[in-house]
Amino acid sequence: MQISFHGADRSVTGSCHRLECNDVQLLVDCGLYQGSRALAEDNAGDFGFDPARIDYVVLTHAHLDHCGRLPLLVKRGFRGEILATAATRDLARVVLSDSAHLQEEEAERSYTRSHGNREHAPPLYTMADAENALARFGRTLRYGERLEVCAGVGVTAYDAGHILGSASLYFELVEGARRRTVVLSGDLGTGGRPLLNDPVPPPHADVVVMETTYGDRLHRPLPQTLEEFYGAVSQTHARGGNVVIPTFALERAQELLYYLRLGVSGGALPASLTVFLDSPMAIIATEAFRAHPEAVSAPVAQMLARGDDPFALDGLHLARDGAASRAINAISGGAVIMAGSGMCTGGRVMHHLQHNLARDAASVIFVGYAAVGTPARRIIDGAKTLRLFGEEIPVRARVYTINGFSAHADRDELLAWHRAVAPGRTFLVHGDEDVMRKFAALLGTANVQMPAADQAYEL
Ligand code: ZN
């Protein structure tokens, strides 16, 4: 009986952990590395185990850094079953299709750059690989219901409150006389958010593997964050400009829609507000909320049950196709435009920046993480110009950075969650190394490890 770590080791992406019990091999998550070029190259590297020998994959949630290497796993021989909650399965379909599409596009670009050498940079995986992975989804996990994965391996999912369908996993492993309970936190959400439940800690366990993304900081309170957000939107509206919000398609876009609706109905925002959701992926993710009342907070589930749409806004327009997206370019003021990607590394938001960055009356509101080196980070850091589509665009729009929206638990929430599970042994993953060290010191227990890549431990 052992556990080994094959991603998100002293870093925040590429989550992949392997459990072995009774000769059965089971992965928890199979995520993509995201970020710098070096990490991108890691995606094509060896898994650190034989994909053909893996019997099951259990997913904690549908973010790309937790499920994005599944098509590659299947391409390299995995023929087992993938288990997930129903909402995770639906979102994984959107996320993996989009990822395969981007991989194919990127390969096509490097094909062009290499003057016709197909061997030069094959896609990591194709749409067909993604379809093959999606075909391997099997049994459905339900919060609080134990599922017998196979003889000697039981799993129960607990709401992790991070994104729709997200789960912490509680494993009960039996091998001969040896019994171990192992919890994998997945990504943990922050409490008090309107759409989702607060994270539910699993029962006490012998071993815990937990994320530490924000293990060294506290979040700004939500009411202050909302006040900032409403202020930025209404000031721009009063100036007659457009608001561009580069946003991630899963969760953040739905959360903002909900807050915009609340702002308009409560009078914090003008009733005449026009809002564009310019992202097919965000539109589908919004529909997933309506389709999965079992995964949302009780108040939102009640709203859905009485036919009251939590995302309905009089002035809301959904831009599904390219033509609808381009039509927004003709609007010079008074609109809120939400589009991806969140870090402005591509996608439809680039056109909206091209049309609005040079306008004094406009504003760009950043509501999420912006990695160093991305256009989002350059704008936040005060760049005077930004090069877009071969053109140097002056940045005259007002730039707001609102940090209080987070899908991750903060330091105190992580500590409380750990106290609730009260493990004998703790493995820290999914965090930067210095953050992990600070968090480990706060746990006040000697048995804490920070595994390195491909390291294995007897359970
Ligand atoms: Zn996540």
Boltz pocket constraint, residues with backbone or C-beta under 6 A from the ligand:
constraints:
  - pocket:
      binder: B
      contacts: [[A, 61], [A, 63], [A, 66], [A, 162], [A, 187]]
      max_distance: 6.0
